[in-house]
Structure formats: C-alpha cells, structure tokens
Amino acid sequence: MGTHTFKYPDIKVNISNDVAIGLTSTIPEYYKGSANPIVRGKLENIFIKSGGVGYGVTNIINYVRQPSMSFLNGKNAILTPIIVDGKIVNVIIPNEGSEYTTPPDLEVVGVGTVTGSFAKLKPIVSDGKITSVQIIEEGSGYIPSKTFIKINPVGKDALISAKIYKWEINSVERYKTSLTSNNQLLQINSELEVKGNKICSFYPPTKYRELVNDNNNTTGHSKIVGWAYDGNPIYGAITNSTVGTGFTFAESSYSISAINDSDYRPLQTTYPNGYFTNDYFYDESGDLDEFNGKFTITPEYPNGTYAYFSTVDKASFEPTFPYITFKHRNHTDDFNYDYLNDQSDLTINNGKYKRNVTHLGLNETHRKYPLLQDTLDSKPVVEVDGVKSAEITEVTVDEPGENYKVNDKLNFSDPTISSRINEVLGKPIVSVGTTNTVVNNLKFSVSDEKITGLSKDFAHSMHENAMELRTAGVSAQDLNGALISLNATFTDFSMLSTSTAKKVADTTAVGPDSVPSG
C-alpha cells in the first residue's frame, strides 16, 4: 500500500481584449494583461498523511498526551528594500526564513512618514523559503532610512485539536478468566460510586439459554433471548439456512486483522489479537450484517423481521465477536444511555419510562414462552370483589357565566354524583334611587288578628312584597272596634344591577285614638 497525493488543477486567469495596434502586427508587452488569482477561505478539513506514534504511554491503555499544533505559515524571513529616488527598485533577502507553505503578504511600511505609497511586492516561495521578491509597483516618496517590509503570514484565528486513536478493550477478552460456563455474569463498577456494583453479561449466559429452552441444536430455530434498545429481537445462535432448507449457525461477518507494528498497536505479547475491538473489521465473510443481524423469517415472525443473533463458534460453541451487537440498526432512545437513569422508584414514577403494555408480546398468539406458557394457557379468570373509588372534593369554576342561582343543580355523566350551586357572586351596586308614594284616607279593619288597610285612591303596585305597617307596639286587639284613618307614605327603593328591592310603608295614624308611626 503506497501513498497517493492528489493535486487540484492550478487556477488560472486569462485576459483577452481587442487592441488597435495600427499597421504593425507586433503587440507591445504593455498591452498584454496578466493576473494571478489569490484564493483565501476558511479551514474545512485536514488530510492526515501520517498519524505518527507515541502520543500516549506504552504500558497504560488510552493514556493520551495531547500534542501541540500550529500552522506552518512561515517564520524568520527578513526583507530589506532598496530605494532610489523614493522608489523601491529592488529587495535584498538577508534571511529567507522557513516553513512558508503559502506566499505571505508583503506590506511596505514608512516609519514616521506618510509620503511613501503605492508600492506592491510579491514574494516567490520555494521549499518553504522566500527566494526572491517581484516588484509589481515601485511606488514613490519612500525614505530609505524609514521604510521596511512587513511580512504578514496568510491565514489566522483557526483552532484545531488532535483526535488520538483510542483502543477499545474487548470486555469478553478482558474478563475471560471469570467468564466460565457456570458463571457468565459479572459485577463491575457502576458509573457512580454511590450506586455500587452492577451485574452485567456480554452475551446470553448458558444457564439463561437453557431456561428459555434455547440450545445449539440445528433441528430448530433459536428462541428469542432478549430485546435490543431499538426494539428488534435478539435470537440465539441458530437461524434459517441460506442454502436450501433447514437450520444452521448464524455466522458473524467480523474477522481479526492482525496488526504487528509495535509502534502502532500495544504489544501483542501483553494484549493478544482480539483483546481490542479495533482488531476486528467487517469483511462480509458471514451471513450477518455489520450490526450482527439480518432480515429473516422466524417462528415468532412468520412474515419476517429484522433480528440480531448471539453468535457462537459452531465447533466449540464459544461466543464469537461481536457476541450480540455493539451498534444498533434502528434508532434508539437516548434515555437508555443516561447512567443517571436506573430502576429506582423515583425514576420509574417520573413518567420518562416508556412501558410496553403487552410486554414481550405475551398477548400475541404466534409467540410461545416456555417459562410463562403454562400460566398463559391456563387462561386465568380474575373476579373483582370490590373497588375503592375516588370522590370529587372540589369543582373549579373556569368561566362564571351569568343568570345562575343558588341551589341550581350540576349535571354529571355519572348519575351517582350530585352537586348544587352553593354561592353566586352578585353584580356590584351602581346606584340607589328612592321614590315616595302618598296615599290618603286609609281605613283599617281588624279580622282574625289581621289588620287590613283600605283606600279608594291606592293604586300603587306592591309586586310580591307585603306592606309593612309599623304601629309601635299597637296590636290588632287594641284596634278592635275602632276604625282608624291613616295617611301612608310608601318608600320604594330601586337598586340598579342588584337583587330584589324591598318596600317599607311609613305610616302616620289619624283618628280618635292615634297610633304612633313606625
């Protein structure tokens, strides 16, 4: 494998125009225009020709030493202008400098004077050095002792950092001395110390597969041994044969690519091939894709589904990389990767968990689960012998409306609920007005302890309100046998924007036995 260098074509500018040259066929040089394109822009990408080595520590995995980086835009060049009659006629180069990958901008500066102007210089760069300077415009008014050339490197303000290659440890290889056939579960440190250790497995343990009746027998398809975060099922090692009918072992498409350069990879004597996930590459050698899955027909999905497989070596039955999957084919929820989320009551009850109400498809007729099937087939019946209902303790008024009265009923969809209006808010009193009605020659009679006032002239409407006769302690018995004539004045209170007004009769007694007014 060699190194290939690609070079973009040079950008050129062609200037053409019609020129009147008289009778001669020779065009003078001053008629010939020329231009050099200057292309400047932002940094978008960096091609790494060689990554180098030694940006870590040999005996500590992934201990990174971040290198310092800077752009090679040139340094240390010195240019001295030669000025004759105020014009720059030549440039001497006392120091060509180094690391000039792009010609810098040259600025002619007059110290303590503003007379010099219009000089334009172009540096010629070769092998990172300024080898000569081309004078485009000589300018004028420059003073030799007060003029110098300032070299301005091109490009500025870009910030870059290096991404050091990281060796990802294969946890199965790391803990293989602890992963025995009788113990394929581990306790490892949690991300937070307060949470202690956590139990994990890197592939379906043998004992677990036995519990779900999944084995390495090619007489039938493997069972579902789990579900991935993207919702796809995870099967054991046996799948449909890609040649003819029957079943066979699903084969991973990852192989080990040996890296023998000790300057690049940690020592193989300490970290043998396969110790890092970086040692594997996807070469399409098996029947599974890069996610360790495929679209296939299974007993649970007769119409087909995408599924992952827990791959094993067909001879030794030892799990093979990537064991299940280390990246998902479909979208997953970021909630699953936040180590702060756990199965505590606080997290479960905060509403962020998305629960499958038909867990594992237990209600789907085409699925069978050995551990649960007896219970499901028994079709248990639940008899509810009592319920505890909640009660409505308060009704909130969102819009008050109008024209309601106390004790108006509220209707609910449930006929067992009843409610009435307890209080209504009256409208504010805007004003109070009074009118007087005078009735003369009232005559009263007493009957059954009741006093009745009569007048030919009284036509005042009492509405539904009774006339109140105030006699200062005089009873009907006291008036019995006497016919009394009264003059009465009725005061009518009319209230705007209020409830019912009340009428009160102010009475003045006249006759032989006068009755004090109320």
C-alpha positions as CSV (number, residue, x, y, z in Angstrom):
1,M,0.0,0.0,0.0
2,G,1.5,3.3,-1.1
3,T,0.8,7.0,-0.5
4,H,-1.3,8.8,-3.1
5,T,-1.1,12.5,-3.4
6,F,-3.9,14.3,-5.3
7,K,-3.4,17.8,-6.6
8,Y,-6.1,20.1,-7.7
9,P,-5.5,21.9,-11.1
10,D,-4.0,25.3,-10.8
11,I,-6.4,28.2,-11.0
12,K,-5.5,30.4,-14.0
13,V,-6.9,33.7,-15.2
14,N,-6.9,34.6,-19.0
15,I,-7.3,38.2,-20.0
16,S,-8.3,38.8,-23.7
17,N,-9.4,42.0,-25.5
18,D,-9.2,43.7,-28.9
19,V,-6.3,46.1,-29.2
20,A,-5.9,48.7,-32.0
21,I,-2.2,48.5,-33.0
22,G,-2.0,50.4,-36.2
23,L,-0.1,48.9,-39.1
24,T,2.2,46.7,-37.1
25,S,1.5,43.0,-36.3
26,T,3.6,43.1,-33.1
27,I,1.7,43.7,-29.9
28,P,3.8,45.6,-27.3
29,E,4.2,44.0,-23.9
30,Y,2.3,46.8,-22.1
31,Y,-0.8,45.7,-24.0
32,K,-0.6,42.2,-22.5
33,G,-2.6,42.0,-19.3
34,S,-1.8,39.3,-16.6
35,A,-3.3,38.3,-13.3
36,N,-2.6,35.9,-10.5
37,P,-5.6,34.5,-8.6
38,I,-5.5,34.8,-4.8
39,V,-7.7,32.2,-3.1
40,R,-8.4,32.7,0.6
41,G,-11.1,31.0,2.7
42,K,-11.9,29.1,5.9
43,L,-10.4,25.8,7.1
44,E,-12.9,23.0,6.5
45,N,-10.9,19.7,6.6
46,I,-7.4,18.4,7.3
47,F,-5.9,15.5,5.5
48,I,-3.7,13.4,7.7
49,K,-0.9,12.0,5.6
50,S,0.8,10.2,8.6
51,G,-0.7,9.8,12.0
52,G,2.6,9.3,13.8
53,V,3.1,7.4,17.1
54,G,3.9,8.0,20.7
55,Y,1.0,10.1,21.8
56,G,0.4,8.0,24.8
57,V,2.1,5.8,27.3
58,T,3.3,2.3,26.3
59,N,2.1,0.4,29.4
60,I,-1.1,2.5,30.0
61,I,-4.0,1.9,27.6
62,N,-5.6,5.1,26.3
63,Y,-3.5,7.5,28.4
64,V,-3.4,10.4,25.9
65,R,-0.9,13.1,25.6
66,Q,-2.4,15.8,23.5
67,P,0.2,17.2,21.0
68,S,0.6,20.9,20.5
69,M,-0.2,22.0,16.9
70,S,0.3,25.1,14.8
71,F,0.1,26.0,11.2
72,L,3.3,26.3,9.1
73,N,2.7,29.8,7.7
74,G,6.4,30.8,7.8
75,K,8.8,32.4,10.1
76,N,12.1,34.4,10.5
77,A,12.4,35.8,6.9
78,I,13.9,39.3,6.6
79,L,13.5,41.5,3.6
80,T,15.3,44.9,3.0
81,P,14.0,47.3,0.3
82,I,16.5,49.2,-2.0
83,I,15.1,52.7,-2.5
84,V,16.2,55.1,-5.3
85,D,14.6,58.4,-5.8
86,G,11.8,57.4,-3.4
87,K,11.0,54.2,-5.4
88,I,11.6,50.6,-4.4
89,V,13.9,49.2,-7.2
90,N,15.0,46.0,-5.5
91,V,14.6,43.8,-2.4
92,I,17.5,42.2,-0.6
93,I,16.8,39.0,1.3
94,P,19.2,38.7,4.3
95,N,17.2,35.7,5.7
96,E,15.0,33.5,3.5
97,G,13.1,32.2,6.6
98,S,11.4,28.8,6.7
99,E,8.1,26.9,6.8
100,Y,6.4,29.2,4.3
101,T,3.8,26.8,2.7
102,T,1.9,29.7,1.1
103,P,3.5,33.0,-0.1
104,P,2.8,35.7,2.6
105,D,1.5,39.2,2.1
106,L,4.2,41.9,1.9
107,E,3.4,45.3,3.3
108,V,5.7,48.3,2.7
109,V,5.7,50.5,5.8
110,G,7.1,54.0,6.2
111,V,8.1,54.8,9.8
112,G,7.3,58.3,10.9
113,T,6.3,59.4,7.4
114,V,3.2,59.2,5.2
115,T,4.8,60.2,2.0
116,G,5.6,56.7,0.6
117,S,2.7,54.9,-1.2
118,F,1.5,52.5,-3.8
119,A,4.4,50.0,-3.7
120,K,3.3,46.4,-4.4
121,L,5.6,43.4,-3.8
122,K,5.1,39.7,-4.5
123,P,7.2,37.0,-2.7
124,I,8.4,33.9,-4.5
125,V,8.4,30.9,-2.2
126,S,10.3,27.6,-2.9
127,D,10.9,24.8,-0.4
128,G,9.4,26.8,2.4
129,K,11.7,29.8,1.8
130,I,11.3,33.2,0.3
131,T,13.8,33.0,-2.6
132,S,13.0,36.3,-4.3
133,V,10.6,39.2,-4.4
134,Q,8.9,40.5,-7.5
135,I,8.3,44.3,-7.6
136,I,4.8,44.9,-9.1
137,E,4.7,48.6,-8.3
138,E,7.7,50.6,-7.3
139,G,5.7,53.3,-5.5
140,S,7.0,56.7,-4.7
141,G,8.0,59.0,-1.8
142,Y,9.8,56.3,0.3
143,I,12.7,57.3,2.6
144,P,15.4,54.6,2.8
145,S,16.1,55.0,6.5
146,K,12.4,55.0,7.4
147,T,11.0,52.2,5.2
148,F,10.8,48.5,5.9
149,I,8.9,45.5,4.6
150,K,6.4,43.8,6.9
151,I,5.8,40.1,6.3
152,N,2.2,39.0,7.1
153,P,1.5,35.2,7.0
154,V,-1.8,34.2,5.4
155,G,-4.5,32.6,7.5
156,K,-5.4,33.3,11.1
157,D,-7.7,32.5,14.0
158,A,-8.2,28.8,13.2
159,L,-8.4,26.5,16.2
160,I,-7.6,22.8,15.8
161,S,-7.1,19.8,18.2
162,A,-5.9,16.3,17.6
163,K,-8.1,13.2,18.0
164,I,-5.8,10.5,19.3
165,Y,-6.6,7.0,18.2
166,K,-8.3,5.1,21.0
167,W,-8.0,1.4,21.7
168,E,-11.4,-0.1,22.7
169,I,-10.9,-3.1,25.0
170,N,-13.0,-6.2,24.3
171,S,-14.6,-6.9,27.6
172,V,-15.1,-10.6,26.9
173,E,-11.4,-11.0,26.5
174,R,-10.6,-8.7,29.4
175,Y,-12.8,-10.8,31.8
176,K,-12.5,-14.2,30.1
177,T,-10.8,-15.8,33.2
178,S,-14.0,-15.0,35.1
179,L,-16.5,-16.0,32.4
180,T,-16.8,-19.7,32.9
181,S,-19.7,-22.0,31.8
182,N,-21.1,-21.9,35.3
183,N,-20.6,-18.1,35.9
184,Q,-21.2,-15.8,32.9
185,L,-22.5,-12.9,34.9
186,L,-20.2,-10.2,36.3
187,Q,-20.3,-7.5,38.9
188,I,-18.5,-4.4,37.7
189,N,-18.2,-0.9,39.0
190,S,-21.1,1.5,38.3
191,E,-20.5,4.9,36.8
192,L,-21.4,6.4,40.1
193,E,-19.7,5.2,43.3
194,V,-22.9,5.6,45.4
195,K,-24.7,3.0,43.2
196,G,-22.1,0.3,44.0
197,N,-21.6,-2.5,41.6
198,K,-23.8,-3.6,38.7
199,I,-24.5,-7.0,37.3
200,C,-23.9,-7.5,33.6
201,S,-23.3,-10.0,30.9
202,F,-21.8,-9.6,27.4
203,Y,-23.9,-12.4,25.8
204,P,-26.7,-14.7,26.8
205,P,-25.3,-16.9,29.6
206,T,-25.6,-20.7,29.0
207,K,-27.9,-21.2,32.1
208,Y,-30.2,-18.5,30.8
209,R,-30.5,-20.0,27.4
210,E,-31.3,-23.4,29.0
211,L,-34.1,-21.7,30.9
212,V,-35.7,-20.4,27.7
213,N,-35.1,-23.8,26.0
214,D,-32.6,-22.3,23.6
215,N,-29.6,-24.5,22.6
216,N,-27.1,-25.1,19.9
217,N,-29.2,-27.8,18.2
218,T,-29.8,-27.2,14.5
219,T,-33.0,-29.1,14.4
220,G,-34.9,-25.9,15.0
221,H,-34.7,-22.1,15.1
222,S,-33.3,-20.4,18.2
223,K,-35.6,-18.8,20.7
224,I,-35.8,-15.1,21.5
225,V,-33.3,-14.5,24.3
226,G,-33.7,-10.7,24.6
227,W,-34.6,-7.4,23.0
228,A,-32.3,-4.7,21.8
229,Y,-32.7,-1.0,22.6
230,D,-34.0,-0.3,19.1
231,G,-36.9,-2.8,19.6
232,N,-35.5,-5.6,17.5
233,P,-35.5,-9.2,18.9
234,I,-32.3,-11.0,19.8
235,Y,-32.1,-14.7,19.0
236,G,-29.7,-17.4,19.9
237,A,-27.2,-18.9,17.5
238,I,-29.4,-21.0,15.2
239,T,-31.0,-19.4,12.1
240,N,-32.5,-20.4,8.8
241,S,-30.1,-21.9,6.3
242,T,-29.1,-19.7,3.4
243,V,-28.7,-22.7,1.2
244,G,-31.8,-24.9,0.8
245,T,-33.9,-25.6,3.8
246,G,-33.2,-26.4,7.4
247,F,-31.3,-24.6,10.1
248,T,-27.6,-23.6,10.7
249,F,-25.4,-21.5,12.8
250,A,-25.6,-17.7,12.2
251,E,-22.1,-16.5,11.3
252,S,-20.5,-13.2,12.2
253,S,-19.0,-11.2,9.4
254,Y,-16.2,-9.8,11.5
255,S,-12.6,-11.2,11.3
256,I,-9.4,-10.3,13.1
257,S,-6.9,-8.2,11.2
258,A,-3.5,-8.7,12.8
259,I,-1.5,-5.5,13.4
260,N,2.1,-6.4,14.1
261,D,3.6,-3.0,14.3
262,S,4.5,-2.5,17.9
263,D,4.9,1.3,17.3
264,Y,1.3,1.5,16.4
265,R,-0.5,-1.2,18.5
266,P,0.1,-2.1,22.1
267,L,2.3,-5.2,22.4
268,Q,0.7,-8.4,21.3
269,T,2.6,-10.4,24.0
270,T,0.6,-8.4,26.6
271,Y,-2.5,-7.8,24.5
272,P,-3.0,-10.6,22.0
273,N,-5.1,-10.2,18.9
274,G,-8.8,-9.8,19.7
275,Y,-8.1,-8.1,23.0
276,F,-9.2,-4.8,21.4
277,T,-12.4,-4.4,19.3
278,N,-10.2,-2.4,16.9
279,D,-8.6,-5.7,16.0
280,Y,-11.8,-6.7,14.2
281,F,-13.0,-5.5,10.9
282,Y,-16.2,-6.2,8.9
283,D,-15.4,-8.2,5.8
284,E,-18.8,-9.7,4.9
285,S,-17.5,-13.2,5.5
286,G,-20.6,-14.4,7.3
287,D,-24.3,-14.2,6.7
288,L,-24.9,-11.4,9.2
289,D,-24.5,-7.7,8.5
290,E,-22.3,-5.2,10.3
291,F,-24.9,-5.0,13.1
292,N,-24.7,-8.8,13.6
293,G,-28.2,-9.2,12.4
294,K,-30.3,-9.8,9.3
295,F,-33.9,-9.8,8.0
296,T,-35.3,-13.3,8.3
297,I,-38.4,-15.4,8.9
298,T,-38.7,-16.8,12.4
299,P,-41.4,-18.9,14.2
300,E,-42.5,-15.7,16.1
301,Y,-42.5,-13.6,12.9
302,P,-43.8,-15.8,10.0
303,N,-43.9,-12.6,7.8
304,G,-40.3,-11.8,8.6
305,T,-38.4,-9.4,10.9
306,Y,-35.0,-7.9,11.4
307,A,-33.3,-9.7,14.2
308,Y,-29.9,-9.8,16.0
309,F,-28.2,-13.1,16.7
310,S,-26.0,-14.3,19.6
311,T,-23.2,-15.9,17.5
312,V,-21.0,-18.8,18.7
313,D,-18.3,-20.9,17.2
314,K,-20.0,-23.9,15.6
315,A,-17.3,-26.3,16.8
316,S,-16.6,-25.1,20.4
317,F,-19.8,-23.2,21.0
318,E,-17.7,-20.3,22.4
319,P,-19.3,-16.9,21.8
320,T,-17.8,-15.0,18.8
321,F,-17.4,-11.3,18.2
322,P,-19.4,-9.1,18.4
323,Y,-21.4,-11.6,20.5
324,I,-24.7,-9.9,20.1
325,T,-24.4,-6.4,18.6
326,F,-22.3,-3.4,19.6
327,K,-24.3,-0.9,17.5
328,H,-27.9,-0.8,16.5
329,R,-29.5,-0.9,13.1
330,N,-32.5,1.3,14.1
331,H,-33.0,4.4,16.2
332,T,-32.7,4.1,20.0
333,D,-33.9,6.3,22.8
334,D,-31.1,8.3,24.5
335,F,-32.9,7.6,27.8
336,N,-31.3,4.1,27.8
337,Y,-27.7,5.5,27.7
338,D,-28.0,8.0,30.6
339,Y,-26.3,6.4,33.6
340,L,-28.3,8.6,35.9
341,N,-31.5,6.6,34.9
342,D,-32.0,3.5,36.9
343,Q,-34.8,1.3,38.2
344,S,-35.4,3.2,41.4
345,D,-39.0,4.3,42.3
346,L,-38.1,7.9,41.7
347,T,-37.0,7.2,38.1
348,I,-39.8,4.7,37.3
349,N,-42.5,7.1,38.6
350,N,-41.2,10.3,36.9
351,G,-43.0,9.4,33.6
352,K,-39.9,9.1,31.4
353,Y,-40.0,5.3,31.2
354,K,-41.8,4.1,28.1
355,R,-43.6,0.9,29.0
356,N,-44.8,-1.9,26.7
357,V,-48.3,-2.7,27.9
358,T,-48.2,-6.0,26.2
359,H,-44.8,-6.9,27.5
360,L,-42.7,-9.2,25.1
361,G,-45.9,-9.7,23.1
362,L,-47.5,-12.0,25.6
363,N,-50.9,-11.4,24.1
364,E,-49.7,-12.3,20.6
365,T,-50.9,-15.8,19.6
366,H,-47.9,-16.6,17.5
367,R,-45.4,-16.3,20.3
368,K,-44.5,-19.0,22.8
369,Y,-42.6,-18.6,26.1
370,P,-41.7,-21.8,27.9
371,L,-41.4,-20.2,31.4
372,L,-44.8,-18.4,31.1
373,Q,-46.7,-20.6,28.7
374,D,-48.4,-22.8,31.3
375,T,-49.7,-19.7,33.0
376,L,-50.9,-18.1,29.8
377,D,-52.6,-21.3,28.6
378,S,-54.5,-21.7,31.9
379,K,-56.5,-18.6,30.9
380,P,-56.9,-17.4,34.5
381,V,-60.1,-15.5,35.4
382,V,-60.0,-12.6,37.9
383,E,-63.1,-11.8,39.9
384,V,-63.3,-8.3,41.2
385,D,-65.0,-8.4,44.7
386,G,-64.6,-4.8,45.5
387,V,-63.3,-1.4,44.3
388,K,-62.2,1.7,46.0
389,S,-63.4,4.7,44.2
390,A,-62.2,8.2,44.5
391,E,-64.6,11.1,45.2
392,I,-64.9,14.6,43.8
393,T,-63.9,17.0,46.5
394,E,-64.0,20.2,44.6
395,V,-65.3,21.7,41.4
396,T,-63.3,24.6,39.9
397,V,-65.2,27.3,38.1
398,D,-63.3,28.2,34.9
399,E,-66.0,30.6,33.5
400,P,-68.6,32.0,35.8
401,G,-71.3,32.6,33.2
402,E,-74.5,34.5,34.3
403,N,-78.1,34.2,35.4
404,Y,-77.3,31.2,37.8
405,K,-79.0,30.9,41.2
406,V,-78.1,29.3,44.5
407,N,-79.1,25.6,44.6
408,D,-79.1,25.2,40.8
409,K,-78.1,21.6,40.0
410,L,-75.0,20.4,38.2
411,N,-75.3,17.5,35.8
412,F,-72.6,14.8,35.7
413,S,-72.4,11.8,33.3
414,D,-72.4,9.6,36.3
415,P,-75.9,9.7,37.9
416,T,-74.4,8.8,41.3
417,I,-72.8,12.2,41.5
418,S,-74.9,15.1,42.6
419,S,-74.0,18.7,43.2
420,R,-75.6,22.1,43.7
421,I,-74.5,25.7,43.5
422,N,-73.6,26.9,46.9
423,E,-72.9,30.5,46.3
424,V,-73.2,33.0,43.4
425,L,-71.4,36.3,43.0
426,G,-73.7,39.3,42.7
427,K,-73.0,42.2,40.4
428,P,-71.7,45.4,42.0
429,I,-74.3,48.1,43.0
430,V,-74.1,51.0,40.6
431,S,-76.6,53.4,42.2
432,V,-79.6,53.6,44.6
433,G,-82.8,55.6,43.9
434,T,-85.9,56.3,46.0
435,T,-89.4,57.3,45.2
436,N,-92.3,58.2,47.5
437,T,-95.9,57.3,47.1
438,V,-98.5,59.2,49.3
439,V,-101.9,57.5,50.0
440,N,-104.5,59.5,51.9
441,N,-107.6,58.4,53.9
442,L,-106.6,54.8,54.6
443,K,-109.2,53.0,56.6
444,F,-108.3,49.9,58.6
445,S,-110.3,46.9,59.7
446,V,-109.4,44.1,62.1
447,S,-110.2,40.5,61.3
448,D,-108.6,37.3,62.8
449,E,-105.8,39.3,64.3
450,K,-105.0,40.8,60.9
451,I,-105.2,44.5,60.0
452,T,-106.3,45.5,56.6
453,G,-105.9,49.0,55.2
454,L,-108.4,50.2,52.6
455,S,-108.3,53.2,50.2
456,K,-110.2,54.1,47.1
457,D,-107.2,56.1,45.8
458,F,-104.5,53.4,46.4
459,A,-103.2,52.0,43.1
460,H,-99.6,51.5,44.0
461,S,-98.2,48.2,42.8
462,M,-96.8,46.2,45.7
463,H,-95.4,43.4,43.4
464,E,-94.7,40.4,45.6
465,N,-93.7,42.4,48.7
466,A,-96.1,42.9,51.6
467,M,-96.9,46.3,53.0
468,E,-95.3,46.6,56.5
469,L,-97.5,48.5,58.9
470,R,-95.5,49.8,61.9
471,T,-97.6,50.7,64.9
472,A,-95.2,51.0,67.7
473,G,-96.5,48.1,69.7
474,V,-100.2,48.5,68.9
475,S,-101.8,45.2,68.3
476,A,-104.9,44.2,66.4
477,Q,-106.7,43.7,69.7
478,D,-106.1,47.3,70.6
479,L,-107.6,48.5,67.3
480,N,-110.6,46.2,67.6
481,G,-113.8,48.2,67.4
482,A,-112.2,51.3,66.1
483,L,-112.0,52.4,62.6
484,I,-108.8,54.2,62.0
485,S,-107.9,56.5,59.1
486,L,-104.3,56.9,58.1
487,N,-102.2,58.7,55.7
488,A,-99.4,56.5,54.5
489,T,-96.2,57.2,52.6
490,F,-94.5,54.3,50.7
491,T,-90.9,54.4,50.0
492,D,-89.8,52.4,47.0
493,F,-86.1,51.6,46.8
494,S,-85.0,50.8,43.3
495,M,-81.4,49.4,43.0
496,L,-79.7,49.2,39.7
497,S,-77.8,45.9,39.0
498,T,-78.8,44.3,42.3
499,S,-81.2,41.7,43.5
500,T,-84.8,42.3,44.7
501,A,-85.7,45.7,46.2
502,K,-87.9,45.8,49.4
503,K,-90.8,48.3,50.0
504,V,-91.5,49.6,53.5
505,A,-94.6,51.6,54.5
506,D,-94.1,54.6,56.7
507,T,-97.5,55.1,58.4
508,T,-98.9,58.1,60.3
509,A,-102.1,57.4,62.3
510,V,-105.1,59.9,62.5
511,G,-108.3,59.5,64.4
512,P,-109.7,59.5,67.9
513,D,-107.0,57.1,69.2
514,S,-103.9,57.9,67.3
515,V,-101.3,55.2,66.8
516,P,-97.6,56.3,66.8
517,S,-95.9,55.9,63.5
518,G,-93.4,53.0,63.0
